[in-house]
Amino acid sequence: MEEALNQCALFEGISDSDRNTLLGIAMERHLAKKATLFGEGDRAEGFYLILTGSVKVFKISPDGKEHILHIFGPGEPVGEVPVFSGKEFPAFAETLKKSDLLYFPRSRFLDLASRHPQILLNMLATLSMRLRKFTQKIEQLSLKEVASRLSVALLELAGESSGEGEEHVARLRVTKAQLASQLGTTPETLSRTFQKMTRLGLIRVESRRVELLDRQGLQGLALGNDPINQDL
């Protein structure tokens, strides 16, 4: 648990005693795959920190389609924003696989945070980072083609794997259908885009392992100003 707290940006820079206090108010939750953390409209009485596994946050459209907004993994908090505002959760959250989490009750966490300003400063930094990512996502969905959105996602995933000596490999953390939902497209369109990018020599796909053969070409697609985009 301490390792997860160390990985979490919310708790950077806090003392060992404060970290122990945080652990003292947290409750362990062990959830199976497809377990619901909270639903849209539920009162935000606490938030979660992922220890193992992963969680998707999503909305359901009026016609019943699922649209994934975020996917969070170990060391990342889930649902902390509405907890601070004291309002309802604006979306659903569900585990993608068997997951272990820490649950922080709202009242006890806010009481602790009020006595430890560093936690509040970390919260502001985390919210700013997520707002920037959300703004980038909105820009991608509204202005960029599917190939550009996919290139951005693959480059980001490869960056997350760089510490493993595989800076040219992107490992998909979700199914391709879920990735399509994240990118605001259909599984069929995403599949065609993967195939075209493969034929153009940009990538090689092996199940959820995607080897980036031409990073420069992918970066051009990500920017949306590469002539190759016209062929996709």
N, C-alpha and C positions, 0 to 999 in steps of 0.2 A: 504493500500500500504506500509506503514512504516513497518508493521509486516513482509511482504514478503521480504523487503530489509534486515530486521534484520535476517531472516532465510537464506539469501543468503550468501554463503562463500565469494563471491567476495567483499562484502561490510562490512566484519567484521572489527572492530577496527576503523572505520572512525568516524569522529565527527558528531554531530547532524547537524551542518551547512553544511557539505559536503553531508550528506544524503539528506538534503533539496535541495541542488544544483542538486543532481542526479535526484530527483523527478521533478525538474524544467525542465530538458531536455528530460524527458521520455514522451512518448505518450501512452495513454491507448488504448488497442485493445480488443474488445469483439468478440470472434469468436465462430461460431457454431461447432458442431461435424463434423469431416472430412474436416475442413477448412485447406487450405495449407498455411503454414508460408513461405516456400521457396522451390524451386526446385533444383535438382542437376544441377550445372553449372550456377545458378543465381549469379549475383554479390553480394558480401557480403557488403551491405550498412548499416547494423545494426544488432543488436541481441535482443533477447527477454528474459524477466524474467517472469516466470509463477506465477500468483497470485492464481488462482484456476484452477482446471481441470488437464489435462495431455496431453503430446505431445510425439509422437513417431518419431524417426529419423530412416530412412530406406533407403535401396538401392533396385534397381530393377535389377534382373539378366537378361542376354541376352534372356533367354527363358520366361521372363515376371513374374517371381516369386518374391515376396516381401520378403526381409530379414531385420528384425528389428535389428538395431544396439544398440539403447538406447531407454529407456522410461523415461521421466522426469516429475516431479510433482511440486507442489507448493514450491516456494523458490529456484528453480533451473534455471540457465540460459540455453538458447538454442541458438546455432549458434555463440558463442562468439569467437571461435578459428579462423575461417577464417576472421572475422572482424578485428582482430589484424594483421593478415598476409596480409590483403588487397586483398585476392583472392576470388575465387568463392566457393560457398557452395559445399562440396563433396557428399552430399546426400540430400534426401527429408525430410521435416518435416511437420507433419500433426497432428491436434488435434484428440485425442481419444474420447473426450467428449466436451461439451460446456465449453469454457475456457476464463478466463480473463488474459490478459498479459500486461506487460509494454514493449514498444519498445524503444530501445536506438539507435539513429542515430550514425553511426560510427564516423563521423568527430567531432561531439560535444562531444561524449564520450571520444575519444582519446585526445582531447584538455583538458578535465577535468582531465583525468587520468595522463597526463603529468605534471600537477600542483599538483597532490596528489599521491606521490609515494606509499602510503599504498594500493591504489587500484591496482597498478601494482604488488605489492608483493602478494596480495591476488589472483590475476590472475595466478601467477606462481604456487601458492599452489594448486589452483583448477585444473590447467592443469596437474600438477604432479599426483594428485589423480586420474584424469580421465585416464591418461596414464597407471597408475598401474592397474586400473580396466580393461582397454582394453587389456592389456597384459595377465591378468588372464583369460579373456574371450577367447582370442586366444588359450591359453593353454588348456582350457576346451574343446573347439571345436575340437582341433587337437589331444588331447591325452586321453580324458576321454569319457566313455560311456554315453549314454543318462541318465541312472539312476544316475550317478555321477553328471551330470550337473543339473538335476532336484533337487537332494538333496541339492546342493549348493544354488540354487535359493530359495528353501523352507526355508532353514535355514536363509538366508539373509532376506527374507520377514518376518519371525517370529521375527528376531531381530529388524526390523523396527516397529513392533507392540508391543514390550516389554513395552513401556511406558504406554500402555493401560491395563496392567495387564494380557495380553494374550501372554506370552513369548513362549507358546507351540502352537500357532495358526499362520498360514501363510494365509494372505488374498491376493488372486490374484488380481492385479490391471488391468489385461487385460484378454481377452478371452483366452481359452486354445489354440485356433488356433494361436493367436498372441504370446502366450508363447512358442509354438512349434517353431515359426519363430525365436524368441530370442535365443532358445537353439540349433538352427541349426538342427532341425529334422522335421518330418512330424506330423500332428495332430494324425494320426493313431498310429504311434510309441509312441507318448507321452501318448495317451490314454491307450495303452497296459502297458506302464511303470507305470502309475498311478494304474492300476488294480493289477499288480503284487506286487507293494509296499503295496497296501491295503491288499492283501491276506497274505503277510508276516508280517502283524501287525505293519508296520512302520508308516502308516498314516491312517487317516479317512477323506474322501472327502465329503463335502456337498456344492455343487455348487462351488463358488469361495472361500469358507472357507475350509482350509486344517488343520486338527489337527495333530500335530506331536506326535505320540504315543511312538516312540522310537528314541529319539534324538541321543543316542549313535550309534545306527545302521545307522541313516542317516549321522552322521559325518564320520563313516567308509566308507559309500558309496561315500561321497563327496571327501574323500581322494583317492578313487579308489583302496584301498588295503584291502577291507573287503571281506571275502569269500562269503558273501551273494550276491556280485555283479555277481558271476558266475551263480546264479540262475535267474538273470534278463536278 
